[in-house]
Amino acid sequence: MKAFVEYVVKALVDHPDQVDVREVDGERVVVFELRLNPTDIGKVIGKSGRTISAIRTLLISTAAKNGKRAMLEIIEPEGRQRPPVGGAGEAAAQ
């Protein structure tokens, strides 16, 4: 499953050499942590999250065939800030 995630993500991004997938085994679920170049995050997420959703669906199906549960998480680099949600900015949060 890890090789599948790497293969698909590397085909989508501009910097495939910076794609890193780590597999973290839990009791009931396997979590795949995806780290990549910050400029490639949008390409992996896709418009309205459709691309990452499709990758997750395929991963979940593959895991189910093997009798497991799987999750895929994109790990953002430290210090990177997301834009505010809702467009109101920080003034509304204060």
VEXDREN-2710 file (C-alpha; in Angstrom, 1 decimal):
% VEXDREN-2710
k/r/px/py/pz
1/MET/0.0/0.0/0.0
2/LYS/2.9/2.4/0.8
3/ALA/4.3/1.8/-2.7
4/PHE/0.9/2.5/-4.2
5/VAL/0.7/5.9/-2.4
6/GLU/4.2/6.8/-3.4
7/TYR/3.6/5.9/-7.1
8/VAL/0.4/7.9/-7.4
9/VAL/1.7/11.0/-5.6
10/LYS/5.0/11.1/-7.4
11/ALA/3.1/11.0/-10.7
12/LEU/1.2/14.2/-9.7
13/VAL/3.9/16.4/-8.3
14/ASP/6.6/18.6/-9.7
15/HIS/9.2/17.5/-7.2
16/PRO/8.9/13.6/-6.9
17/ASP/12.3/13.3/-5.2
18/GLN/10.8/15.2/-2.2
19/VAL/7.9/12.8/-1.7
20/ASP/8.2/10.9/1.6
21/VAL/5.6/8.4/2.7
22/ARG/5.8/6.9/6.2
23/GLU/3.7/4.0/7.4
24/VAL/2.6/4.2/11.1
25/ASP/1.0/1.0/12.3
26/GLY/-1.7/1.2/15.0
27/GLU/-3.8/-1.4/16.6
28/ARG/-6.6/-1.2/14.2
29/VAL/-5.5/1.2/11.5
30/VAL/-2.5/1.9/9.3
31/VAL/-1.8/5.7/8.9
32/PHE/0.2/6.8/5.9
33/GLU/1.9/10.2/6.6
34/LEU/2.7/12.1/3.4
35/ARG/5.4/14.8/3.3
36/LEU/6.2/16.7/0.1
37/ASN/7.3/20.0/-1.2
38/PRO/5.0/22.8/0.0
39/THR/4.4/23.9/-3.6
40/ASP/3.1/20.5/-4.5
41/ILE/0.5/20.2/-1.7
42/GLY/-2.2/21.9/-3.8
43/LYS/-1.6/19.5/-6.7
44/VAL/-2.1/16.5/-4.4
45/ILE/-5.2/18.0/-2.8
46/GLY/-6.8/19.0/-6.1
47/LYS/-9.7/21.2/-6.8
48/SER/-12.2/21.0/-3.9
49/GLY/-10.1/18.1/-2.5
50/ARG/-11.2/15.7/-5.2
51/THR/-7.7/14.3/-5.9
52/ILE/-6.8/13.5/-2.3
53/SER/-10.3/12.1/-1.8
54/ALA/-9.8/9.7/-4.8
55/ILE/-6.4/8.6/-3.5
56/ARG/-7.9/7.9/-0.1
57/THR/-10.8/6.0/-1.6
58/LEU/-8.4/3.7/-3.5
59/LEU/-6.2/3.3/-0.4
60/ILE/-9.2/2.4/1.7
61/SER/-10.4/-0.2/-0.9
62/THR/-6.9/-1.7/-1.1
63/ALA/-6.6/-1.9/2.6
64/ALA/-10.0/-3.5/3.0
65/LYS/-9.0/-6.3/0.6
66/ASN/-6.1/-7.0/2.9
67/GLY/-8.4/-6.9/6.0
68/LYS/-7.1/-3.6/7.3
69/ARG/-8.1/0.0/7.7
70/ALA/-6.0/2.8/6.3
71/MET/-5.8/6.6/6.5
72/LEU/-3.8/9.1/4.5
73/GLU/-2.7/12.3/6.0
74/ILE/-0.7/15.2/4.5
75/ILE/1.9/16.5/7.0
76/GLU/2.5/20.2/6.4
77/PRO/6.0/21.6/7.1
78/GLU/6.5/23.3/10.4
79/GLY/6.0/27.1/10.4
80/ARG/3.7/27.0/7.4
81/GLN/0.5/28.9/8.1
82/ARG/-2.9/28.2/6.4
83/PRO/-5.0/31.1/5.2
84/PRO/-8.0/31.8/7.5
85/VAL/-11.1/29.8/6.8
86/GLY/-14.2/31.7/5.9
87/GLY/-12.5/34.9/4.7
88/ALA/-13.2/36.9/7.8
89/GLY/-9.5/36.9/8.9
90/GLU/-8.1/37.0/12.4
91/ALA/-10.2/40.0/13.4
92/ALA/-13.3/37.8/13.7
93/ALA/-11.4/35.3/15.9
94/GLN/-10.5/38.0/18.5
END
